[in-house]
C-alpha cells in the first residue's frame, strides 16, 4: 500500500472513533441531565406543601 493510502485510512479511522466518542459523551450527558431533572422534581414535590399529586 502506498503511504497516501495509509494516511487516508488512519485519518478515516480517527474520524470514526472521534464521532463515536462524541456521541457517547452526548448520551452520557443527556442521561445525567435527565436524572438530575428527575431528582429535583422529586425533591420539589417531597417538600411541597401542596396536598394533591398534580
CHARMM internal coordinates of N, CA and C (Angstrom, degrees):
IC EDIT
DIST 1 N 1 CA 1.4594
DIST 1 CA 1 C 1.5205
ANGL 1 N 1 CA 1 C 109.38
DIST 1 C 2 N 1.2967
ANGL 1 CA 1 C 2 N 114.62
DIHE 1 N 1 CA 1 C 2 N 143.97
DIST 2 N 2 CA 1.4550
ANGL 1 C 2 N 2 CA 120.26
DIHE 1 CA 1 C 2 N 2 CA 178.69
DIST 2 CA 2 C 1.5236
ANGL 2 N 2 CA 2 C 110.08
DIHE 1 C 2 N 2 CA 2 C -75.78
DIST 2 C 3 N 1.3001
ANGL 2 CA 2 C 3 N 115.23
DIHE 2 N 2 CA 2 C 3 N 158.98
DIST 3 N 3 CA 1.4640
ANGL 2 C 3 N 3 CA 120.63
DIHE 2 CA 2 C 3 N 3 CA -179.38
DIST 3 CA 3 C 1.5284
ANGL 3 N 3 CA 3 C 111.25
DIHE 2 C 3 N 3 CA 3 C -60.96
DIST 3 C 4 N 1.3316
ANGL 3 CA 3 C 4 N 115.47
DIHE 3 N 3 CA 3 C 4 N -36.54
DIST 4 N 4 CA 1.4631
ANGL 3 C 4 N 4 CA 119.08
DIHE 3 CA 3 C 4 N 4 CA -179.77
DIST 4 CA 4 C 1.5231
ANGL 4 N 4 CA 4 C 111.23
DIHE 3 C 4 N 4 CA 4 C -64.12
DIST 4 C 5 N 1.3166
ANGL 4 CA 4 C 5 N 117.73
DIHE 4 N 4 CA 4 C 5 N -36.25
DIST 5 N 5 CA 1.4605
ANGL 4 C 5 N 5 CA 121.26
DIHE 4 CA 4 C 5 N 5 CA 178.65
DIST 5 CA 5 C 1.5275
ANGL 5 N 5 CA 5 C 110.53
DIHE 4 C 5 N 5 CA 5 C -66.92
DIST 5 C 6 N 1.3314
ANGL 5 CA 5 C 6 N 116.73
DIHE 5 N 5 CA 5 C 6 N -40.64
DIST 6 N 6 CA 1.4663
ANGL 5 C 6 N 6 CA 119.84
DIHE 5 CA 5 C 6 N 6 CA 178.18
DIST 6 CA 6 C 1.5286
ANGL 6 N 6 CA 6 C 111.20
DIHE 5 C 6 N 6 CA 6 C -63.69
DIST 6 C 7 N 1.3088
ANGL 6 CA 6 C 7 N 116.43
DIHE 6 N 6 CA 6 C 7 N -43.20
DIST 7 N 7 CA 1.4727
ANGL 6 C 7 N 7 CA 120.43
DIHE 6 CA 6 C 7 N 7 CA 179.26
DIST 7 CA 7 C 1.5247
ANGL 7 N 7 CA 7 C 109.97
DIHE 6 C 7 N 7 CA 7 C -62.42
DIST 7 C 8 N 1.3167
ANGL 7 CA 7 C 8 N 116.97
DIHE 7 N 7 CA 7 C 8 N -43.64
DIST 8 N 8 CA 1.4593
ANGL 7 C 8 N 8 CA 121.05
DIHE 7 CA 7 C 8 N 8 CA 178.60
DIST 8 CA 8 C 1.5242
ANGL 8 N 8 CA 8 C 110.70
DIHE 7 C 8 N 8 CA 8 C -61.57
DIST 8 C 9 N 1.3170
ANGL 8 CA 8 C 9 N 116.97
DIHE 8 N 8 CA 8 C 9 N -42.67
DIST 9 N 9 CA 1.4619
ANGL 8 C 9 N 9 CA 121.02
DIHE 8 CA 8 C 9 N 9 CA 178.87
DIST 9 CA 9 C 1.5207
ANGL 9 N 9 CA 9 C 111.65
DIHE 8 C 9 N 9 CA 9 C -63.50
DIST 9 C 10 N 1.3193
ANGL 9 CA 9 C 10 N 116.50
DIHE 9 N 9 CA 9 C 10 N -44.82
DIST 10 N 10 CA 1.4724
ANGL 9 C 10 N 10 CA 120.83
DIHE 9 CA 9 C 10 N 10 CA -179.49
DIST 10 CA 10 C 1.5239
ANGL 10 N 10 CA 10 C 110.57
DIHE 9 C 10 N 10 CA 10 C -64.32
DIST 10 C 11 N 1.3144
ANGL 10 CA 10 C 11 N 117.57
DIHE 10 N 10 CA 10 C 11 N -42.98
DIST 11 N 11 CA 1.4730
ANGL 10 C 11 N 11 CA 121.01
DIHE 10 CA 10 C 11 N 11 CA 179.70
DIST 11 CA 11 C 1.5275
ANGL 11 N 11 CA 11 C 109.95
DIHE 10 C 11 N 11 CA 11 C -65.24
DIST 11 C 12 N 1.3266
ANGL 11 CA 11 C 12 N 116.88
DIHE 11 N 11 CA 11 C 12 N -41.07
DIST 12 N 12 CA 1.4616
ANGL 11 C 12 N 12 CA 119.99
DIHE 11 CA 11 C 12 N 12 CA 179.24
DIST 12 CA 12 C 1.5116
ANGL 12 N 12 CA 12 C 112.69
DIHE 11 C 12 N 12 CA 12 C -64.43
DIST 12 C 13 N 1.3188
ANGL 12 CA 12 C 13 N 116.69
DIHE 12 N 12 CA 12 C 13 N -44.80
DIST 13 N 13 CA 1.4644
ANGL 12 C 13 N 13 CA 120.52
DIHE 12 CA 12 C 13 N 13 CA 178.67
DIST 13 CA 13 C 1.5301
ANGL 13 N 13 CA 13 C 110.44
DIHE 12 C 13 N 13 CA 13 C -64.93
DIST 13 C 14 N 1.3225
ANGL 13 CA 13 C 14 N 116.67
DIHE 13 N 13 CA 13 C 14 N -40.25
DIST 14 N 14 CA 1.4683
ANGL 13 C 14 N 14 CA 119.88
DIHE 13 CA 13 C 14 N 14 CA 178.22
DIST 14 CA 14 C 1.5309
ANGL 14 N 14 CA 14 C 111.22
DIHE 13 C 14 N 14 CA 14 C -62.29
DIST 14 C 15 N 1.3170
ANGL 14 CA 14 C 15 N 116.77
DIHE 14 N 14 CA 14 C 15 N -39.19
DIST 15 N 15 CA 1.4629
ANGL 14 C 15 N 15 CA 120.34
DIHE 14 CA 14 C 15 N 15 CA 179.21
DIST 15 CA 15 C 1.5232
ANGL 15 N 15 CA 15 C 111.15
DIHE 14 C 15 N 15 CA 15 C -65.50
DIST 15 C 16 N 1.3274
ANGL 15 CA 15 C 16 N 116.66
DIHE 15 N 15 CA 15 C 16 N -43.12
DIST 16 N 16 CA 1.4657
ANGL 15 C 16 N 16 CA 120.17
DIHE 15 CA 15 C 16 N 16 CA 179.24
DIST 16 CA 16 C 1.5241
ANGL 16 N 16 CA 16 C 110.69
DIHE 15 C 16 N 16 CA 16 C -63.36
DIST 16 C 17 N 1.3241
ANGL 16 CA 16 C 17 N 116.92
DIHE 16 N 16 CA 16 C 17 N -43.03
DIST 17 N 17 CA 1.4667
ANGL 16 C 17 N 17 CA 120.46
DIHE 16 CA 16 C 17 N 17 CA 178.44
DIST 17 CA 17 C 1.5293
ANGL 17 N 17 CA 17 C 110.27
DIHE 16 C 17 N 17 CA 17 C -63.86
DIST 17 C 18 N 1.3090
ANGL 17 CA 17 C 18 N 117.44
DIHE 17 N 17 CA 17 C 18 N -41.39
DIST 18 N 18 CA 1.4681
ANGL 17 C 18 N 18 CA 120.99
DIHE 17 CA 17 C 18 N 18 CA 178.40
DIST 18 CA 18 C 1.5130
ANGL 18 N 18 CA 18 C 112.23
DIHE 17 C 18 N 18 CA 18 C -61.65
DIST 18 C 19 N 1.3197
ANGL 18 CA 18 C 19 N 117.03
DIHE 18 N 18 CA 18 C 19 N -43.03
DIST 19 N 19 CA 1.4683
ANGL 18 C 19 N 19 CA 120.75
DIHE 18 CA 18 C 19 N 19 CA 178.71
DIST 19 CA 19 C 1.5245
ANGL 19 N 19 CA 19 C 110.16
DIHE 18 C 19 N 19 CA 19 C -65.12
DIST 19 C 20 N 1.3243
ANGL 19 CA 19 C 20 N 117.18
DIHE 19 N 19 CA 19 C 20 N -42.53
DIST 20 N 20 CA 1.4667
ANGL 19 C 20 N 20 CA 120.54
DIHE 19 CA 19 C 20 N 20 CA 179.84
DIST 20 CA 20 C 1.5271
ANGL 20 N 20 CA 20 C 111.16
DIHE 19 C 20 N 20 CA 20 C -62.44
DIST 20 C 21 N 1.3228
ANGL 20 CA 20 C 21 N 117.08
DIHE 20 N 20 CA 20 C 21 N -42.05
DIST 21 N 21 CA 1.4654
ANGL 20 C 21 N 21 CA 120.12
DIHE 20 CA 20 C 21 N 21 CA 178.96
DIST 21 CA 21 C 1.5248
ANGL 21 N 21 CA 21 C 111.65
DIHE 20 C 21 N 21 CA 21 C -67.21
DIST 21 C 22 N 1.3109
ANGL 21 CA 21 C 22 N 116.76
DIHE 21 N 21 CA 21 C 22 N -36.91
DIST 22 N 22 CA 1.4660
ANGL 21 C 22 N 22 CA 120.62
DIHE 21 CA 21 C 22 N 22 CA 178.13
DIST 22 CA 22 C 1.5219
ANGL 22 N 22 CA 22 C 110.86
DIHE 21 C 22 N 22 CA 22 C -64.53
DIST 22 C 23 N 1.3228
ANGL 22 CA 22 C 23 N 116.65
DIHE 22 N 22 CA 22 C 23 N -44.52
DIST 23 N 23 CA 1.4643
ANGL 22 C 23 N 23 CA 120.44
DIHE 22 CA 22 C 23 N 23 CA 179.24
DIST 23 CA 23 C 1.5249
ANGL 23 N 23 CA 23 C 110.15
DIHE 22 C 23 N 23 CA 23 C -63.69
DIST 23 C 24 N 1.3300
ANGL 23 CA 23 C 24 N 117.14
DIHE 23 N 23 CA 23 C 24 N -41.78
DIST 24 N 24 CA 1.4648
ANGL 23 C 24 N 24 CA 120.37
DIHE 23 CA 23 C 24 N 24 CA 179.55
DIST 24 CA 24 C 1.5292
ANGL 24 N 24 CA 24 C 110.67
DIHE 23 C 24 N 24 CA 24 C -63.06
DIST 24 C 25 N 1.3255
ANGL 24 CA 24 C 25 N 117.18
DIHE 24 N 24 CA 24 C 25 N -43.92
DIST 25 N 25 CA 1.4680
ANGL 24 C 25 N 25 CA 121.08
DIHE 24 CA 24 C 25 N 25 CA -179.55
DIST 25 CA 25 C 1.5238
ANGL 25 N 25 CA 25 C 110.15
DIHE 24 C 25 N 25 CA 25 C -63.05
DIST 25 C 26 N 1.3269
ANGL 25 CA 25 C 26 N 117.18
DIHE 25 N 25 CA 25 C 26 N -40.64
DIST 26 N 26 CA 1.4630
ANGL 25 C 26 N 26 CA 120.77
DIHE 25 CA 25 C 26 N 26 CA 179.17
DIST 26 CA 26 C 1.5229
ANGL 26 N 26 CA 26 C 111.03
DIHE 25 C 26 N 26 CA 26 C -65.05
DIST 26 C 27 N 1.3266
ANGL 26 CA 26 C 27 N 116.89
DIHE 26 N 26 CA 26 C 27 N -40.57
DIST 27 N 27 CA 1.4596
ANGL 26 C 27 N 27 CA 121.07
DIHE 26 CA 26 C 27 N 27 CA 179.40
DIST 27 CA 27 C 1.5226
ANGL 27 N 27 CA 27 C 110.61
DIHE 26 C 27 N 27 CA 27 C -63.61
DIST 27 C 28 N 1.3166
ANGL 27 CA 27 C 28 N 116.76
DIHE 27 N 27 CA 27 C 28 N -44.29
DIST 28 N 28 CA 1.4703
ANGL 27 C 28 N 28 CA 120.86
DIHE 27 CA 27 C 28 N 28 CA 179.16
DIST 28 CA 28 C 1.5282
ANGL 28 N 28 CA 28 C 110.28
DIHE 27 C 28 N 28 CA 28 C -63.25
DIST 28 C 29 N 1.3226
ANGL 28 CA 28 C 29 N 117.19
DIHE 28 N 28 CA 28 C 29 N -43.14
DIST 29 N 29 CA 1.4627
ANGL 28 C 29 N 29 CA 120.73
DIHE 28 CA 28 C 29 N 29 CA 179.51
DIST 29 CA 29 C 1.5260
ANGL 29 N 29 CA 29 C 111.55
DIHE 28 C 29 N 29 CA 29 C -64.22
DIST 29 C 30 N 1.3340
ANGL 29 CA 29 C 30 N 116.64
DIHE 29 N 29 CA 29 C 30 N -40.51
DIST 30 N 30 CA 1.4654
ANGL 29 C 30 N 30 CA 119.87
DIHE 29 CA 29 C 30 N 30 CA 178.54
DIST 30 CA 30 C 1.5253
ANGL 30 N 30 CA 30 C 111.54
DIHE 29 C 30 N 30 CA 30 C -64.67
DIST 30 C 31 N 1.3302
ANGL 30 CA 30 C 31 N 117.04
DIHE 30 N 30 CA 30 C 31 N -40.97
DIST 31 N 31 CA 1.4655
ANGL 30 C 31 N 31 CA 120.43
DIHE 30 CA 30 C 31 N 31 CA 178.39
DIST 31 CA 31 C 1.5244
ANGL 31 N 31 CA 31 C 110.90
DIHE 30 C 31 N 31 CA 31 C -65.51
DIST 31 C 32 N 1.3231
ANGL 31 CA 31 C 32 N 116.56
DIHE 31 N 31 CA 31 C 32 N -39.33
DIST 32 N 32 CA 1.4637
ANGL 31 C 32 N 32 CA 120.53
DIHE 31 CA 31 C 32 N 32 CA 178.66
DIST 32 CA 32 C 1.5261
ANGL 32 N 32 CA 32 C 110.66
DIHE 31 C 32 N 32 CA 32 C -64.60
DIST 32 C 33 N 1.3206
ANGL 32 CA 32 C 33 N 116.28
DIHE 32 N 32 CA 32 C 33 N -42.35
DIST 33 N 33 CA 1.4634
ANGL 32 C 33 N 33 CA 120.79
DIHE 32 CA 32 C 33 N 33 CA 178.88
DIST 33 CA 33 C 1.5247
ANGL 33 N 33 CA 33 C 110.68
DIHE 32 C 33 N 33 CA 33 C -63.73
DIST 33 C 34 N 1.3204
ANGL 33 CA 33 C 34 N 117.37
DIHE 33 N 33 CA 33 C 34 N -44.41
DIST 34 N 34 CA 1.4633
ANGL 33 C 34 N 34 CA 121.65
DIHE 33 CA 33 C 34 N 34 CA 179.26
DIST 34 CA 34 C 1.5221
ANGL 34 N 34 CA 34 C 111.03
DIHE 33 C 34 N 34 CA 34 C -62.36
DIST 34 C 35 N 1.3254
ANGL 34 CA 34 C 35 N 116.86
DIHE 34 N 34 CA 34 C 35 N -41.45
DIST 35 N 35 CA 1.4631
ANGL 34 C 35 N 35 CA 120.15
DIHE 34 CA 34 C 35 N 35 CA 178.65
DIST 35 CA 35 C 1.5298
ANGL 35 N 35 CA 35 C 110.33
DIHE 34 C 35 N 35 CA 35 C -63.57
DIST 35 C 36 N 1.3232
ANGL 35 CA 35 C 36 N 117.00
DIHE 35 N 35 CA 35 C 36 N -42.49
DIST 36 N 36 CA 1.4616
ANGL 35 C 36 N 36 CA 120.14
DIHE 35 CA 35 C 36 N 36 CA -179.91
DIST 36 CA 36 C 1.5284
ANGL 36 N 36 CA 36 C 110.51
DIHE 35 C 36 N 36 CA 36 C -64.61
DIST 36 C 37 N 1.3209
ANGL 36 CA 36 C 37 N 118.14
DIHE 36 N 36 CA 36 C 37 N -39.31
DIST 37 N 37 CA 1.4638
ANGL 36 C 37 N 37 CA 120.69
DIHE 36 CA 36 C 37 N 37 CA 177.65
DIST 37 CA 37 C 1.5256
ANGL 37 N 37 CA 37 C 110.75
DIHE 36 C 37 N 37 CA 37 C -62.90
DIST 37 C 38 N 1.3100
ANGL 37 CA 37 C 38 N 117.51
DIHE 37 N 37 CA 37 C 38 N -39.74
DIST 38 N 38 CA 1.4684
ANGL 37 C 38 N 38 CA 120.66
DIHE 37 CA 37 C 38 N 38 CA 178.62
DIST 38 CA 38 C 1.5200
ANGL 38 N 38 CA 38 C 110.96
DIHE 37 C 38 N 38 CA 38 C -66.92
DIST 38 C 39 N 1.3205
ANGL 38 CA 38 C 39 N 117.15
DIHE 38 N 38 CA 38 C 39 N -41.19
DIST 39 N 39 CA 1.4695
ANGL 38 C 39 N 39 CA 120.99
DIHE 38 CA 38 C 39 N 39 CA 179.57
DIST 39 CA 39 C 1.5159
ANGL 39 N 39 CA 39 C 110.32
DIHE 38 C 39 N 39 CA 39 C -62.92
DIST 39 C 40 N 1.3452
ANGL 39 CA 39 C 40 N 116.90
DIHE 39 N 39 CA 39 C 40 N -47.27
DIST 40 N 40 CA 1.4666
ANGL 39 C 40 N 40 CA 118.78
DIHE 39 CA 39 C 40 N 40 CA -179.21
DIST 40 CA 40 C 1.5234
ANGL 40 N 40 CA 40 C 111.29
DIHE 39 C 40 N 40 CA 40 C -66.25
DIST 40 C 41 N 1.3442
ANGL 40 CA 40 C 41 N 118.09
DIHE 40 N 40 CA 40 C 41 N -35.84
DIST 41 N 41 CA 1.4590
ANGL 40 C 41 N 41 CA 120.61
DIHE 40 CA 40 C 41 N 41 CA 176.89
DIST 41 CA 41 C 1.5235
ANGL 41 N 41 CA 41 C 110.12
DIHE 40 C 41 N 41 CA 41 C -61.65
DIST 41 C 42 N 1.3318
ANGL 41 CA 41 C 42 N 116.25
DIHE 41 N 41 CA 41 C 42 N -46.18
DIST 42 N 42 CA 1.4697
ANGL 41 C 42 N 42 CA 120.19
DIHE 41 CA 41 C 42 N 42 CA 179.87
DIST 42 CA 42 C 1.5224
ANGL 42 N 42 CA 42 C 111.51
DIHE 41 C 42 N 42 CA 42 C -62.43
DIST 42 C 43 N 1.3240
ANGL 42 CA 42 C 43 N 116.24
DIHE 42 N 42 CA 42 C 43 N -43.93
DIST 43 N 43 CA 1.4639
ANGL 42 C 43 N 43 CA 119.23
DIHE 42 CA 42 C 43 N 43 CA 179.98
DIST 43 CA 43 C 1.5231
ANGL 43 N 43 CA 43 C 111.19
DIHE 42 C 43 N 43 CA 43 C -64.94
DIST 43 C 44 N 1.3196
ANGL 43 CA 43 C 44 N 117.21
DIHE 43 N 43 CA 43 C 44 N -41.24
DIST 44 N 44 CA 1.4632
ANGL 43 C 44 N 44 CA 120.22
DIHE 43 CA 43 C 44 N 44 CA 178.39
DIST 44 CA 44 C 1.5240
ANGL 44 N 44 CA 44 C 111.28
DIHE 43 C 44 N 44 CA 44 C -61.03
DIST 44 C 45 N 1.3212
ANGL 44 CA 44 C 45 N 117.45
DIHE 44 N 44 CA 44 C 45 N -41.62
DIST 45 N 45 CA 1.4554
ANGL 44 C 45 N 45 CA 120.45
DIHE 44 CA 44 C 45 N 45 CA -179.34
DIST 45 CA 45 C 1.5285
ANGL 45 N 45 CA 45 C 111.97
DIHE 44 C 45 N 45 CA 45 C -77.20
DIST 45 C 46 N 1.3085
ANGL 45 CA 45 C 46 N 117.64
DIHE 45 N 45 CA 45 C 46 N -24.60
DIST 46 N 46 CA 1.4646
ANGL 45 C 46 N 46 CA 120.63
DIHE 45 CA 45 C 46 N 46 CA 177.57
DIST 46 CA 46 C 1.5189
ANGL 46 N 46 CA 46 C 111.29
DIHE 45 C 46 N 46 CA 46 C -70.53
DIST 46 C 47 N 1.3226
ANGL 46 CA 46 C 47 N 117.42
DIHE 46 N 46 CA 46 C 47 N -41.28
DIST 47 N 47 CA 1.4518
ANGL 46 C 47 N 47 CA 120.65
DIHE 46 CA 46 C 47 N 47 CA -176.59
DIST 47 CA 47 C 1.5319
ANGL 47 N 47 CA 47 C 112.49
DIHE 46 C 47 N 47 CA 47 C -94.52
DIST 47 C 48 N 1.3210
ANGL 47 CA 47 C 48 N 117.14
DIHE 47 N 47 CA 47 C 48 N 2.65
DIST 48 N 48 CA 1.4533
ANGL 47 C 48 N 48 CA 121.04
DIHE 47 CA 47 C 48 N 48 CA -179.64
DIST 48 CA 48 C 1.5258
ANGL 48 N 48 CA 48 C 111.08
DIHE 47 C 48 N 48 CA 48 C -71.30
DIST 48 C 49 N 1.3282
ANGL 48 CA 48 C 49 N 115.59
DIHE 48 N 48 CA 48 C 49 N 149.68
DIST 49 N 49 CA 1.4565
ANGL 48 C 49 N 49 CA 120.40
DIHE 48 CA 48 C 49 N 49 CA 177.62
DIST 49 CA 49 C 1.5275
ANGL 49 N 49 CA 49 C 112.39
DIHE 48 C 49 N 49 CA 49 C -89.23
DIST 49 C 50 N 1.3135
ANGL 49 CA 49 C 50 N 117.67
DIHE 49 N 49 CA 49 C 50 N -3.36
DIST 50 N 50 CA 1.4493
ANGL 49 C 50 N 50 CA 121.21
DIHE 49 CA 49 C 50 N 50 CA -178.91
DIST 50 CA 50 C 1.5354
ANGL 50 N 50 CA 50 C 110.24
DIHE 49 C 50 N 50 CA 50 C -71.53
DIST 50 C 51 N 1.3333
ANGL 50 CA 50 C 51 N 115.85
DIHE 50 N 50 CA 50 C 51 N 141.39
DIST 51 N 51 CA 1.4422
ANGL 50 C 51 N 51 CA 121.12
DIHE 50 CA 50 C 51 N 51 CA -178.17
DIST 51 CA 51 C 1.5428
ANGL 51 N 51 CA 51 C 112.43
DIHE 50 C 51 N 51 CA 51 C -86.65
DIST 51 C 52 N 1.3298
ANGL 51 CA 51 C 52 N 117.25
DIHE 51 N 51 CA 51 C 52 N -25.93
DIST 52 N 52 CA 1.4600
ANGL 51 C 52 N 52 CA 121.41
DIHE 51 CA 51 C 52 N 52 CA -175.87
DIST 52 CA 52 C 1.5198
ANGL 52 N 52 CA 52 C 112.64
DIHE 51 C 52 N 52 CA 52 C -80.36
DIST 52 C 53 N 1.3254
ANGL 52 CA 52 C 53 N 114.44
DIHE 52 N 52 CA 52 C 53 N 168.55
DIST 53 N 53 CA 1.4567
ANGL 52 C 53 N 53 CA 120.69
DIHE 52 CA 52 C 53 N 53 CA 178.54
DIST 53 CA 53 C 1.5191
ANGL 53 N 53 CA 53 C 110.48
DIHE 52 C 53 N 53 CA 53 C -100.72
DIST 53 C 54 N 1.2974
ANGL 53 CA 53 C 54 N 120.74
DIHE 53 N 53 CA 53 C 54 N 23.10
DIST 54 N 54 CA 1.4478
ANGL 53 C 54 N 54 CA 124.51
DIHE 53 CA 53 C 54 N 54 CA -175.27
DIST 54 CA 54 C 1.4480
ANGL 54 N 54 CA 54 C 113.88
DIHE 53 C 54 N 54 CA 54 C -75.77
END
COOR INIT
IC SEED 1 N 1 CA 1 C
IC BUILD
